[in-house]
Amino acid sequence: MPIPERASTEKREVDITETARQLDIVADLLTIEGGDAVLCQCYRRVAARVREMNAGTIDGDAFEAAILAMPGIGPNAAAKILAIAHGCHPNLLDVIGEIFPQKLASLLLLPGLGPRRVNLLYIELGIDSIEQLEAAAAAGKLQSLPGFGPALQQRLLVTIEQRKKNAAERYCVINASPGGALRRPAGVAL
C-alpha cells in the first residue's frame, strides 16, 4: 500500500514519540466527538505499539513496514497512521480540526480530564478552552455535570492557577520590584 504522495517523495525519519502523541490526540478527539469506539481503540492500540519501538526515530520505510505488519490494521487506518507519521494531514485530522476548536485539545492536558469529561464540558456547557473552564469552575457550574464533584472542581482550579503561575515565571524575564528597579526572577538566567 503506498503512503500519501507528499510523504513518499520525502525520505524522512519518523519521530516515534511525536507519532504516538499525535495518534493519542486523534483517539481523544474522536472519543470527544462520540466517534466509533473501535476506531478510537485502534488509534490507542497503535500508539501504544509505536511507543514500544525502542528508537527515538526510525526510517520512514521501516516504520511503514512495521505499521503494515501490525495485526488488525487495515489499509484505511494504515494510510492515516502513516500520513500522521510523515507530517501529512489526512482527511480525518482536517475534519476533526473543523469540528472542534483548537483550544479544546488543551483541556485534555489537565489532570482529571479525559475525553469523556471534555466531551461533557463541550457539549453540555460549551466549554472549549482552559479560560472558559476556569470561569465555569469558579462559578460552580461544573457540579451540574455527572462526575464533576466539588473536589474535582477545586483540583481543576488549583491546577489552572498553578499552570498560570508556572507560565508567568517561565516567560517573565524581568519583574518590577516595589522600589521601581527591575530585577530578574530567582533562577532565571539571561
Summary of the structure (lengths in Angstrom):
residues: 190
radius of gyration: 20.8
end to end distance: 51.1
largest distance: 68.1
contacts: 509
relative contact order: 0.11
helix: 63%
strand: 5%
